[in-house]
Amino acid sequence: MRFELRSLASEVSRQDILHTAFLIEQVCLVVVLQIAVINLFSQVVKPLDLLLPSWLLHMSLMSGAAALAATLALYCSESSRPRATRIWGKFFAVLTATLGAMTLVAFSGQKLSWFHFSNPALATRGALPAYSLAFLMVGIVILFIRSHGGILGISIDVVVSCLAFLVLLLVSELGFGAAGVEQASTTGLASTPTLGCLAFLVVAVVIRRADHGLFSMFLGSGIGGRIARMLTPILIILPFFRELLRARVIGAQIVPLANSTALLASLATAVSFALLVLLTRVINRMQRDIQDLTLRDELTGLYNFRGFNLFAEQAFRLARRARVPFGVLFIDMDNLKSINDELGHNAGSACIAETAKLLNETFRETDVIGRLGGDEFVVAGQFEDKEIESMIARLRSEAALRKGSANCPSLSFSMGFAATELAPGESLKSVVTRADQAMYREKREKKRLVLA
């Protein structure tokens, strides 16, 4: 049952991740759709040029049509769509790739240059527009986006990786050029809305492909997925931030040129170390969460059977080594089955949780408290005889006070205590067994008194 609950929690966590990813994908598609439609309308309705900011316009007719077709292709190719709609998705994917290929063909009559980012001399009609190649790749990826494994699946993952690199290169060149970084220029690049559409389309494509291929790690609910989602934005932004900082430091002559390399290297080391510390803290927190799932009972937060045996065994050995008193109190809830049958399992779970709360309030932090399963609890620690008698009396009085409360309509215990005898062959298991037997003697005595 506990394993099933952990599996259910993991599945719920993954569903939350998928839902968030779907929302991000839909936002990207809506943004691309709006930019493409605005630019296509501006080709027909010229007054729009006066009403809208210039950075949002000047997208070519071919780029606007390709962006619109890619958006429709992604929308129609969702797995939840009817089969006829998914066929339309393939049509729009082919249309996207065709529009990108047509632009490439139109530029293929002269000498080709694959990239024309910073050299104005290459920004001619004969230069091969990289954004057209990106649209061609987007169309191909969408067409085969649901491919699993095999050569085709691996090939699509490679194309997605190359597409992401290409668009990152284009967008970063635009950003560095706009920021006035030396040896960077916006001359010859596609318009800002075109590159913006490509960037959002790449995000949507990577999210969609993550359901089937190499990028599935980003949607995982485990440690690997959480680390990947946390580090990806940092690893993408950090190199560009460093280059921008380098350009500013050198260009503004904030420090002498001879010292700029040492300063930037030291800053990079400091940032890398901070990232390492952050990653270590995250991994340690995840490790503690996993340990709690393994060693603790989900309903009460107490140690489960495995956790109790692990920590109680350590406490038992320390007590034997120091030759101090050590004992085990075995506790069984009375009438839990009747509560479940008459009032429902929610009432029974409330009584179990109330018992755990009472045990935490009664015993010390150094004592090991566990729920062995069902209605059975156990406490191990260094107890003197008078001390354990006082704790047992307190448990009974507190249970009587809480009986009939809203959280638990009925609360009473049968208890048995056993102390170590320091015999050579004695083990924790034997002490727990004697405490269990003592508890059953008390339970049988209660039943005898009721019958009498």
C-alpha positions as CSV (number, residue, x, y, z in Angstrom):
1,M,0.0,0.0,0.0
2,R,2.8,2.4,0.9
3,F,4.6,1.7,-2.4
4,E,1.3,2.3,-4.2
5,L,1.0,5.7,-2.5
6,R,4.5,6.7,-3.4
7,S,3.9,5.7,-7.0
8,L,0.6,7.6,-7.0
9,A,2.4,10.7,-5.6
10,S,5.1,10.4,-8.3
11,E,2.5,10.1,-11.0
12,V,0.6,13.1,-9.7
13,S,3.8,15.1,-9.7
14,R,4.5,14.2,-13.3
15,Q,1.0,15.1,-14.3
16,D,1.6,18.6,-12.7
17,I,4.8,18.9,-14.7
18,L,3.1,17.9,-17.9
19,H,0.3,20.4,-17.2
20,T,2.7,23.2,-16.7
21,A,4.7,22.3,-19.8
22,F,1.4,22.2,-21.8
23,L,0.5,25.7,-20.6
24,I,4.0,27.0,-21.5
25,E,3.6,25.5,-25.0
26,Q,0.2,27.0,-25.5
27,V,1.4,30.4,-24.5
28,C,4.3,30.2,-27.0
29,L,1.8,29.2,-29.7
30,V,-0.5,32.1,-28.9
31,V,2.4,34.6,-29.0
32,V,3.6,33.3,-32.4
33,L,0.1,33.3,-33.8
34,Q,-0.5,36.9,-32.7
35,I,2.8,38.1,-34.2
36,A,2.3,36.3,-37.4
37,V,-1.3,37.5,-37.9
38,I,-0.3,41.1,-37.1
39,N,2.5,41.0,-39.6
40,L,0.4,39.4,-42.3
41,F,-2.3,41.9,-41.9
42,S,0.2,44.7,-42.0
43,Q,1.1,43.6,-45.5
44,V,-2.4,44.3,-46.6
45,V,-3.5,47.1,-44.2
46,K,-0.7,49.6,-44.4
47,P,-2.0,52.0,-41.7
48,L,-1.1,49.3,-39.1
49,D,2.5,50.4,-39.6
50,L,1.6,53.7,-37.9
51,L,-0.4,52.2,-35.0
52,L,2.1,49.5,-33.9
53,P,5.7,49.7,-32.7
54,S,8.3,49.1,-35.4
55,W,10.0,46.2,-33.6
56,L,6.8,44.2,-33.9
57,L,6.5,44.7,-37.7
58,H,8.7,44.2,-40.8
59,M,8.3,40.5,-40.9
60,S,8.4,39.2,-44.5
61,L,5.4,37.6,-46.1
62,M,7.1,34.2,-46.4
63,S,8.3,34.3,-42.7
64,G,4.8,35.3,-41.5
65,A,3.2,32.5,-43.5
66,A,5.7,29.9,-42.3
67,A,5.3,31.0,-38.6
68,L,1.5,30.8,-39.0
69,A,1.7,27.3,-40.6
70,A,4.0,26.0,-37.9
71,T,1.6,27.2,-35.2
72,L,-1.3,25.5,-36.8
73,A,0.8,22.4,-37.3
74,L,1.7,22.2,-33.7
75,Y,-1.9,22.9,-32.6
76,C,-3.5,20.3,-34.9
77,S,-0.9,17.6,-34.2
78,E,-1.6,17.3,-30.5
79,S,-2.3,13.7,-29.5
80,S,-5.7,14.6,-28.0
81,R,-7.0,15.9,-31.4
82,P,-9.2,13.8,-33.7
83,R,-7.4,11.8,-36.4
84,A,-8.7,14.2,-39.2
85,T,-7.3,17.2,-37.3
86,R,-3.9,15.5,-36.9
87,I,-3.8,14.9,-40.7
88,W,-4.3,18.7,-41.1
89,G,-1.4,19.1,-38.7
90,K,0.8,17.1,-41.1
91,F,-0.3,19.2,-44.0
92,F,0.6,22.4,-42.2
93,A,4.0,20.9,-41.1
94,V,4.7,20.1,-44.8
95,L,3.6,23.7,-45.7
96,T,6.0,25.1,-43.1
97,A,9.0,23.1,-44.5
98,T,8.0,24.0,-48.0
99,L,7.9,27.7,-47.3
100,G,11.3,27.5,-45.7
101,A,12.7,25.5,-48.6
102,M,11.2,27.9,-51.2
103,T,13.1,30.8,-49.5
104,L,16.3,28.8,-49.6
105,V,15.8,28.0,-53.3
106,A,15.1,31.6,-54.1
107,F,18.5,32.5,-52.7
108,S,20.4,29.6,-54.2
109,G,21.1,31.3,-57.6
110,Q,24.1,33.1,-56.3
111,K,27.1,32.3,-54.1
112,L,25.9,30.9,-50.8
113,S,27.1,31.8,-47.3
114,W,25.5,29.7,-44.6
115,F,25.6,32.4,-41.9
116,H,25.7,36.2,-42.2
117,F,25.7,37.4,-38.7
118,S,28.4,40.0,-38.0
119,N,30.0,40.6,-41.4
120,P,28.0,43.3,-43.3
121,A,29.7,42.2,-46.5
122,L,27.8,38.9,-46.4
123,A,24.5,40.6,-45.9
124,T,23.5,40.4,-49.5
125,R,20.7,38.9,-51.5
126,G,23.0,36.0,-52.3
127,A,23.6,35.1,-48.6
128,L,21.6,32.0,-47.5
129,P,19.0,33.2,-44.9
130,A,19.5,31.1,-41.8
131,Y,16.0,31.8,-40.6
132,S,14.6,30.0,-43.7
133,L,16.7,27.0,-42.8
134,A,15.2,27.1,-39.3
135,F,11.6,27.1,-40.6
136,L,12.5,24.2,-42.8
137,M,13.8,22.3,-39.8
138,V,10.7,23.2,-37.7
139,G,8.4,21.8,-40.4
140,I,10.4,18.5,-40.6
141,V,10.5,18.1,-36.8
142,I,6.7,18.7,-36.5
143,L,6.1,16.2,-39.2
144,F,7.9,13.4,-37.3
145,I,7.6,14.8,-33.8
146,R,6.0,11.6,-32.4
147,S,8.7,9.2,-33.6
148,H,9.9,6.8,-30.9
149,G,13.4,5.4,-30.9
150,G,15.1,3.9,-33.9
151,I,17.0,5.8,-36.5
152,L,14.2,8.2,-37.2
153,G,13.6,9.1,-33.6
154,I,17.3,9.7,-33.0
155,S,17.5,11.7,-36.2
156,I,14.6,14.0,-35.1
157,D,16.3,14.5,-31.7
158,V,19.5,15.6,-33.6
159,V,17.5,17.9,-35.8
160,V,15.8,19.5,-32.8
161,S,19.2,20.0,-31.1
162,C,20.6,21.6,-34.3
163,L,17.4,23.8,-34.6
164,A,17.7,25.0,-31.0
165,F,21.4,25.8,-31.6
166,L,20.7,27.6,-34.8
167,V,17.9,29.8,-33.3
168,L,20.0,30.4,-30.2
169,L,22.8,31.6,-32.4
170,L,20.5,33.9,-34.3
171,V,18.8,35.4,-31.2
172,S,22.1,35.9,-29.4
173,E,23.6,37.7,-32.4
174,L,20.6,40.0,-32.5
175,G,20.8,40.6,-28.7
176,F,24.6,41.3,-28.8
177,G,24.2,43.5,-31.8
178,A,21.3,45.5,-30.2
179,A,23.4,45.9,-27.0
180,G,26.3,47.3,-29.0
181,V,28.7,44.6,-28.3
182,E,32.0,44.8,-30.3
183,Q,32.2,42.3,-33.2
184,A,28.4,41.8,-33.2
185,S,26.0,43.3,-35.6
186,T,22.3,43.1,-36.5
187,T,23.1,43.7,-40.2
188,G,21.8,41.0,-42.4
189,L,19.8,39.2,-39.7
190,A,16.1,38.5,-39.9
191,S,13.6,40.9,-38.4
192,T,13.0,40.9,-34.6
193,P,9.5,39.4,-34.9
194,T,10.8,36.6,-37.1
195,L,13.5,35.6,-34.6
196,G,11.0,36.0,-31.8
197,C,8.6,33.6,-33.5
198,L,11.4,31.1,-34.1
199,A,12.4,31.3,-30.5
200,F,8.9,30.6,-29.2
201,L,8.4,27.9,-31.8
202,V,11.6,26.2,-30.6
203,V,10.4,26.2,-27.0
204,A,7.1,24.7,-28.1
205,V,8.8,22.0,-30.3
206,V,11.2,21.0,-27.5
207,I,8.3,20.6,-25.0
208,R,6.3,18.6,-27.5
209,R,9.3,16.4,-28.4
210,A,10.0,15.8,-24.7
211,D,7.1,13.5,-24.6
212,H,8.8,11.1,-27.0
213,G,12.5,11.5,-27.3
214,L,15.8,12.6,-25.8
215,F,14.4,15.7,-24.1
216,S,12.0,13.6,-21.9
217,M,14.4,14.2,-19.0
218,F,13.0,17.7,-18.7
219,L,9.5,16.3,-17.9
220,G,10.7,13.7,-15.4
221,S,9.4,13.8,-11.8
222,G,12.6,12.4,-10.4
223,I,15.9,14.1,-9.3
224,G,17.3,14.2,-12.8
225,G,14.3,16.0,-14.2
226,R,14.2,18.5,-11.4
227,I,17.9,19.3,-11.7
228,A,17.6,19.6,-15.5
229,R,14.7,22.0,-15.2
230,M,16.6,24.1,-12.6
231,L,19.9,24.2,-14.4
232,T,18.8,24.7,-18.0
233,P,17.9,28.4,-17.7
234,I,21.1,29.1,-15.7
235,L,23.3,27.3,-18.2
236,I,21.7,29.1,-21.1
237,I,21.9,32.6,-19.6
238,L,25.2,32.4,-17.9
239,P,27.6,32.3,-21.0
240,F,25.7,35.2,-22.6
241,F,25.8,37.2,-19.4
242,R,29.6,36.6,-19.2
243,E,30.2,37.8,-22.8
244,L,28.0,40.9,-22.2
245,L,29.9,41.6,-19.0
246,R,33.2,41.1,-20.8
247,A,32.2,43.6,-23.5
248,R,31.1,46.2,-21.0
249,V,34.2,45.8,-18.9
250,I,36.5,46.1,-21.8
251,G,34.5,48.7,-23.7
252,A,33.9,51.0,-20.7
253,Q,37.5,50.5,-19.5
254,I,36.2,49.9,-15.9
255,V,39.4,48.1,-15.1
256,P,42.7,48.2,-17.0
257,L,42.7,46.0,-20.1
258,A,45.6,44.0,-18.7
259,N,43.5,43.0,-15.6
260,S,40.2,42.4,-17.4
261,T,41.0,38.7,-18.2
262,A,41.9,37.9,-14.6
263,L,38.8,39.7,-13.3
264,L,36.4,37.9,-15.7
265,A,38.1,34.5,-15.0
266,S,37.7,35.1,-11.2
267,L,34.1,36.2,-11.6
268,A,33.4,33.0,-13.7
269,T,35.0,30.9,-11.0
270,A,32.9,32.6,-8.3
271,V,29.7,32.1,-10.2
272,S,30.6,28.5,-10.9
273,F,31.3,27.8,-7.3
274,A,28.0,29.5,-6.3
275,L,26.2,27.2,-8.8
276,L,28.0,24.2,-7.3
277,V,26.8,25.2,-3.8
278,L,23.3,25.7,-5.0
279,L,23.2,22.3,-6.8
280,T,24.7,20.5,-3.8
281,R,22.0,22.0,-1.5
282,V,19.3,21.0,-3.9
283,I,20.6,17.4,-4.2
284,N,20.9,17.1,-0.4
285,R,17.3,18.4,0.1
286,M,16.1,15.9,-2.5
287,Q,18.1,13.1,-0.8
288,R,16.4,14.0,2.5
289,D,13.0,13.9,0.8
290,I,13.8,10.5,-0.6
291,Q,15.0,9.2,2.7
292,D,11.8,10.4,4.4
293,L,9.7,8.6,1.8
294,T,11.7,5.4,2.5
295,L,11.9,5.6,6.3
296,R,8.8,7.4,7.4
297,D,5.1,6.6,7.4
298,E,3.2,8.9,5.1
299,L,0.0,9.3,7.3
300,T,1.7,10.0,10.6
301,G,5.2,11.2,9.8
302,L,6.6,8.7,12.3
303,Y,9.2,6.1,11.3
304,N,7.9,3.1,9.4
305,F,9.0,-0.5,10.1
306,R,12.2,0.0,8.3
307,G,13.0,3.4,9.8
308,F,12.3,2.2,13.3
309,N,14.5,-0.8,13.0
310,L,17.3,1.3,11.6
311,F,17.4,4.0,14.3
312,A,16.2,1.9,17.2
313,E,19.1,-0.6,16.5
314,Q,21.6,2.3,16.7
315,A,20.0,3.5,20.0
316,F,20.0,0.0,21.3
317,R,23.7,-0.5,20.6
318,L,24.7,2.8,22.1
319,A,22.7,1.9,25.3
320,R,24.4,-1.5,25.6
321,R,27.9,0.1,25.1
322,A,27.2,2.7,27.7
323,R,25.4,0.1,30.0
324,V,22.4,2.4,30.5
325,P,18.7,1.3,30.8
326,F,17.0,0.8,27.5
327,G,13.4,-0.3,26.8
328,V,10.7,-0.7,24.3
329,L,7.0,0.3,24.7
330,F,4.6,-1.5,22.4
331,I,1.3,0.3,21.8
332,D,-1.9,-1.0,20.2
333,M,-4.9,1.2,19.5
334,D,-8.2,-0.3,20.8
335,N,-11.2,-0.8,18.6
336,L,-9.7,0.7,15.4
337,K,-11.6,-1.9,13.4
338,S,-14.9,-0.9,15.0
339,I,-14.2,2.8,14.3
340,N,-13.4,2.0,10.6
341,D,-16.6,-0.1,10.3
342,E,-19.0,2.3,12.0
343,L,-17.6,5.7,11.2
344,G,-15.5,5.1,8.0
345,H,-11.8,5.0,7.3
346,N,-11.4,8.8,7.5
347,A,-12.3,8.6,11.2
348,G,-9.9,5.7,11.6
349,S,-7.1,7.7,9.9
350,A,-7.8,10.7,12.1
351,C,-7.4,8.5,15.2
352,I,-4.1,7.1,13.9
353,A,-2.9,10.7,13.2
354,E,-4.1,11.8,16.7
355,T,-2.2,8.9,18.3
356,A,1.0,9.9,16.5
357,K,0.6,13.5,17.6
358,L,0.1,12.3,21.2
359,L,3.2,10.1,21.1
360,N,5.3,13.0,19.7
361,E,4.0,15.3,22.6
362,T,4.7,12.7,25.3
363,F,8.1,11.3,24.4
364,R,11.5,13.0,24.0
365,E,13.1,13.9,20.7
366,T,15.9,11.4,21.4
367,D,13.3,8.5,21.6
368,V,12.6,6.5,18.4
369,I,8.9,6.5,17.7
370,G,7.5,4.3,14.9
371,R,4.3,3.0,13.4
372,L,4.8,-0.7,12.5
373,G,1.6,-0.8,10.6
374,G,-2.2,-0.5,11.0
375,D,-2.9,0.3,14.7
376,E,0.5,-0.7,16.1
377,F,3.0,1.8,17.4
378,V,6.4,1.3,19.2
379,V,8.7,3.6,21.1
380,A,12.3,2.8,22.0
381,G,14.6,4.8,24.2
382,Q,16.6,5.0,27.4
383,F,13.9,4.7,30.0
384,E,14.0,4.3,33.8
385,D,11.2,2.3,35.4
386,K,9.6,5.3,37.1
387,E,10.0,7.4,33.9
388,I,8.2,5.0,31.7
389,E,5.4,4.5,34.2
390,S,4.9,8.2,34.2
391,M,4.8,8.3,30.4
392,I,2.3,5.5,30.2
393,A,0.1,7.2,32.7
394,R,0.2,10.4,30.8
395,L,-0.6,8.6,27.6
396,R,-3.7,7.1,29.1
397,S,-4.9,10.3,30.7
398,E,-4.4,12.3,27.5
399,A,-6.2,9.6,25.4
400,A,-9.1,9.8,27.8
401,L,-9.2,13.6,27.5
402,R,-9.2,13.5,23.7
403,K,-11.8,10.7,23.5
404,G,-14.9,12.0,21.7
405,S,-13.1,14.9,20.1
406,A,-13.9,16.0,16.5
407,N,-10.6,14.5,15.3
408,C,-11.1,11.1,17.0
409,P,-14.4,9.9,18.5
410,S,-12.7,7.1,20.4
411,L,-9.1,6.8,21.6
412,S,-7.6,4.2,24.0
413,F,-4.5,2.0,24.1
414,S,-3.3,-1.4,25.1
415,M,0.4,-1.2,26.1
416,G,3.3,-3.4,27.0
417,F,6.8,-2.5,28.1
418,A,10.0,-4.5,28.1
419,A,13.4,-3.4,29.3
420,T,16.8,-4.8,28.3
421,E,18.3,-7.5,30.5
422,L,21.8,-7.0,29.2
423,A,22.1,-10.7,28.4
424,P,24.9,-11.6,26.0
425,G,22.6,-12.8,23.2
426,E,19.9,-10.2,23.6
427,S,18.8,-8.2,20.5
428,L,16.5,-5.4,19.8
429,K,14.1,-7.9,18.1
430,S,13.8,-9.9,21.3
431,V,13.1,-6.8,23.4
432,V,10.4,-5.7,20.9
433,T,8.9,-9.3,21.0
434,R,8.7,-9.2,24.8
435,A,7.0,-5.8,24.7
436,D,4.6,-7.1,22.1
437,Q,3.7,-10.1,24.4
438,A,3.2,-7.8,27.3
439,M,0.8,-5.7,25.3
440,Y,-1.2,-8.7,24.3
441,R,-1.4,-9.8,27.9
442,E,-3.0,-6.4,28.8
443,K,-5.4,-6.7,25.8
444,R,-6.5,-10.2,26.9
445,E,-7.0,-8.9,30.4
446,K,-9.2,-6.1,29.1
447,K,-11.4,-8.5,27.1
448,R,-11.7,-10.8,30.2
449,L,-12.9,-7.9,32.3
450,V,-15.4,-6.8,29.7
451,L,-16.8,-10.4,29.5
452,A,-16.9,-10.6,33.3
